[in-house]
Amino acid sequence: MQTQELQIKIGKKVKELRTVNDWTQEEAAKQLHMCRNTYSDIELGKSDLSLSRLVQLANFYKVDVDYFVDDKEKIVFYLSGTQNSHDTSQIKNLCNEYHGNLAEEKLQLQLEMKDKELAMQQRENENLREIIALLKEKSQKTTATI
């Protein structure tokens, strides 16, 4: 994976974690002891993060460092003592979106399998047509020689 792609991927995950916690960039940056522009650059994938900065973000959001670089999609919930109904609806929306994506992927795979099965059946039909044509030809030759 290219460095720029990885930076963007990490930025999206950082933004997702901030959003789940219902924080502004300003609030998150203040708690991380950095300016908002620096934090914004991280979310936008403009910042090439040092390992220590990545560890700081992981500790802050209470996730493993590998969460940021893992290719497997995961949903992370950080429920603080200040949870409110807005947080709950946000979590439900994330779950629905995640499960919707899984269902869409499953349907896409099923469609691909059906397309492959259809292609195999079409090849099999063509082979059977060729066999029938050969049998008819052989039958005509046999009839003609009798």
VOZAZA-931940 format. One line per field, with one value per residue (C-alpha): residue in three letters; x negated, y, z negated. Coordinates in nm, 4 decimals. Each point is the difference from the previous one (the first is absolute). Layout:
BEGIN
tilum ALA,...
c1 X,...
c2 Y,...
c3 Z,...
This chain:
BEGIN
tilum MET,GLN,THR,GLN,GLU,LEU,GLN,ILE,LYS,ILE,GLY,LYS,LYS,VAL,LYS,GLU,LEU,ARG,THR,VAL,ASN,ASP,TRP,THR,GLN,GLU,GLU,ALA,ALA,LYS,GLN,LEU,HIS,MET,CYS,ARG,ASN,THR,TYR,SER,ASP,ILE,GLU,LEU,GLY,LYS,SER,ASP,LEU,SER,LEU,SER,ARG,LEU,VAL,GLN,LEU,ALA,ASN,PHE,TYR,LYS,VAL,ASP,VAL,ASP,TYR,PHE,VAL,ASP,ASP,LYS,GLU,LYS,ILE,VAL,PHE,TYR,LEU,SER,GLY,THR,GLN,ASN,SER,HIS,ASP,THR,SER,GLN,ILE,LYS,ASN,LEU,CYS,ASN,GLU,TYR,HIS,GLY,ASN,LEU,ALA,GLU,GLU,LYS,LEU,GLN,LEU,GLN,LEU,GLU,MET,LYS,ASP,LYS,GLU,LEU,ALA,MET,GLN,GLN,ARG,GLU,ASN,GLU,ASN,LEU,ARG,GLU,ILE,ILE,ALA,LEU,LEU,LYS,GLU,LYS,SER,GLN,LYS,THR,THR,ALA,THR,ILE
c1 0.0000,-0.1317,-0.0818,0.2643,0.2689,-0.0957,0.0106,0.3500,0.1140,-0.1308,0.1578,0.3410,-0.0206,-0.1091,0.2928,0.2391,-0.1189,0.0346,0.3480,0.1143,-0.1096,0.1927,-0.3037,-0.0987,-0.3495,-0.0736,0.0985,-0.1992,-0.3052,0.0093,0.0142,-0.2896,-0.2021,-0.0291,0.1393,0.3215,-0.1767,-0.2386,0.2934,0.1911,-0.3002,-0.0008,0.3680,-0.0516,-0.2938,-0.2408,-0.2220,-0.2649,0.0408,-0.2901,0.0338,0.0202,0.2884,0.1813,-0.0433,0.1286,0.3139,0.0526,-0.0316,0.2270,0.2755,-0.0615,-0.0689,-0.2965,-0.2501,0.0742,0.3579,-0.1320,-0.1966,0.2048,0.1745,0.2878,0.2911,0.0888,0.2509,-0.1340,0.2225,-0.1283,0.2690,-0.0855,0.1830,0.1563,0.1927,0.3246,0.2790,-0.1870,-0.2951,0.2329,0.1653,-0.3418,-0.1144,0.3179,-0.0580,-0.3585,0.1197,0.2678,-0.2501,-0.2510,0.2573,0.1386,-0.3476,-0.0386,0.3367,-0.0932,-0.3323,0.1779,0.2489,-0.2837,-0.1786,0.3220,0.0488,-0.3558,0.0538,0.3267,-0.1752,-0.2709,0.2601,0.1886,-0.3181,-0.0790,0.3504,-0.0278,-0.3303,0.1574,0.2975,-0.2340,-0.1939,0.3258,0.1073,-0.3319,0.0450,0.3541,-0.1225,-0.2754,0.2468,0.2419,-0.2840,-0.1130,0.3588,0.0450,-0.3231,0.1033,0.3454,-0.1561,-0.2326,0.2816
c2 0.0000,0.3448,0.2445,0.2498,-0.2720,-0.1073,0.3591,0.0444,-0.3316,0.0935,0.3449,-0.1468,-0.2310,0.2847,0.2085,-0.2925,-0.0388,0.3726,0.0030,-0.3003,0.1878,0.3067,0.2257,0.2913,0.0124,0.2827,-0.2129,-0.3034,0.2106,0.1723,-0.3328,-0.1290,0.3195,0.0996,0.2830,-0.0538,0.0405,-0.2833,-0.2186,0.0963,-0.0960,-0.3447,-0.0541,0.1204,-0.2358,0.2883,-0.0918,-0.2722,-0.1196,-0.1063,-0.3219,0.1937,0.2124,-0.3165,-0.1537,0.3232,-0.0136,-0.3700,0.0594,0.3035,-0.1843,-0.3239,-0.2157,-0.2118,0.1631,-0.2710,0.1294,0.2902,-0.2111,-0.3230,-0.0648,-0.1773,0.2259,0.0243,0.2013,0.1601,0.1324,0.2272,0.0577,0.2638,0.0808,0.2958,-0.2165,0.1518,-0.0935,0.1747,-0.2372,-0.3011,0.1020,0.0649,-0.3494,-0.1522,0.1879,-0.1282,-0.3571,0.0279,0.1417,-0.2742,-0.2792,0.1583,-0.0092,-0.3654,-0.0888,0.1868,-0.1864,-0.3317,0.0781,0.1024,-0.3303,-0.1926,0.1833,-0.0794,-0.3691,-0.0067,0.1654,-0.2680,-0.2769,0.1482,0.0216,-0.3658,-0.1066,0.1942,-0.1772,-0.3343,0.0754,0.0916,-0.3252,-0.1986,0.1761,-0.0974,-0.3636,-0.0072,0.1455,-0.2643,-0.2791,0.1248,0.0164,-0.3511,-0.1249,0.1532,-0.1604,-0.3375,0.0272,0.1009,-0.3022,-0.2490
c3 0.0000,0.0925,-0.2787,0.1171,0.0077,-0.3511,-0.1285,0.1454,-0.1467,-0.3453,0.0291,0.0782,-0.2989,-0.2295,0.1220,-0.0530,-0.3595,-0.0656,0.1513,-0.2046,-0.3110,0.1196,-0.0274,0.2178,0.1465,-0.2409,-0.3023,0.1134,0.0848,-0.3382,-0.1855,0.2134,-0.0657,0.3648,0.2056,0.1951,0.3362,-0.0846,-0.1014,0.3153,0.2149,-0.1642,0.0820,0.3565,0.0497,0.0538,-0.2936,0.0108,-0.3572,-0.2160,-0.1935,-0.3263,0.1379,0.1164,-0.3460,-0.1571,0.2171,-0.0746,-0.3746,0.0144,0.1886,-0.1934,0.3081,0.1040,0.2351,0.2559,0.0225,0.2069,0.2470,0.0085,0.3326,-0.1706,-0.0740,-0.3649,-0.1926,-0.3134,-0.2737,-0.2695,-0.2553,-0.2515,-0.3194,0.1792,0.2441,0.1169,0.2403,0.2845,-0.0551,0.0047,0.3263,0.1519,-0.0997,0.1441,0.3255,0.0174,-0.0639,0.2658,0.2480,-0.0808,0.0285,0.3160,0.1525,-0.1003,0.1547,0.3167,0.0213,-0.0527,0.2765,0.2310,-0.0638,0.0608,0.3300,0.1048,-0.0820,0.1975,0.2961,-0.0108,-0.0221,0.2939,0.2068,-0.0805,0.1008,0.3249,0.0794,-0.0870,0.2280,0.2842,-0.0494,0.0054,0.3208,0.1586,-0.1122,0.1413,0.3297,0.0192,-0.0808,0.2675,0.2511,-0.0883,0.0151,0.3472,0.1234,-0.1400,0.1643,0.3308,0.0040,-0.0661
